């Protein structure tokens, strides 16, 4: 809507997307998909564009069709751990870190508590194609912690041969200045990290909370909002907790076995609304990606799109009822059994 005056309307509950809406981990996500692209010999730009806003399980099935169905849960978890490694590597191992310390079991990702999103079996008949982790995973996982396997690898592996020096290509990495070769060599020799892990540590890709998120979430009563994300549980919970967001009781993740399809299908939002006890048509969806916006529209919800990961022109035709630059332009005020929404145009927020 282009009106210069604030728009007010009422709804019952809020359904948030996560990355690009509440958090910004795009640099880490794109680095992880860039690594996948190089592993399979594809153009990173193409893979990154094709995967945004969609579930890792769907993306991996598309780009790595050799993964067997019984291996997919483990592959998704390993991929999402690689995202979190990219997010944490600079602070933990990079040139700006205090000790350039090796992977630690005292990690920032908490044990995952039971919720409505139930991951499947973590067993796999072959080693994952992703290597590296940053977190102590929950003991309820059936397979050994990814951290445990990588820690063992780092403890036993010989120093990386010179021929295997870091070669991960990253546009952000190439623009980074002042990262010394000596620092990389020291990290390789002392901690025996794999080449891509050394490169990951050279660039700050940490997860950040987006503008207006904390104020907006704090204004909504508990039980009136949920998160419905294309990320699986490892990534979703790890991402939110890193920026101080407590995952709400209703957090629908991509590995929830009740979902028949992910975004752009409306299933994640329909399930989230149902778990909250509200009709999706009486909910407001906050989204940033074209696939997520279309999913929200298909669910019957009022959709507020945020221009965080895409230019306005890229999401203007996806059907959103409102488009804002940041969540600072939205106010939510509880009024009895309803929530009053006020959407403030960009010019009024300036």
Beta strands, then each sheet from edge to edge (+ up, - down):
strand 1: 7-11
strand 2: 13-16
strand 3: 23-24
strand 4: 208-209
strand 5: 225-228
strand 6: 251-252
strand 7: 283-287
strand 8: 302-306
strand 9: 322-324
strand 10: 330-335
strand 11: 338-343
sheet 1: 1+ 11- 10+
sheet 2: 6+ 5+ 2+ 7+ 8+ 9+
sheet 3: 3+ 4-
end
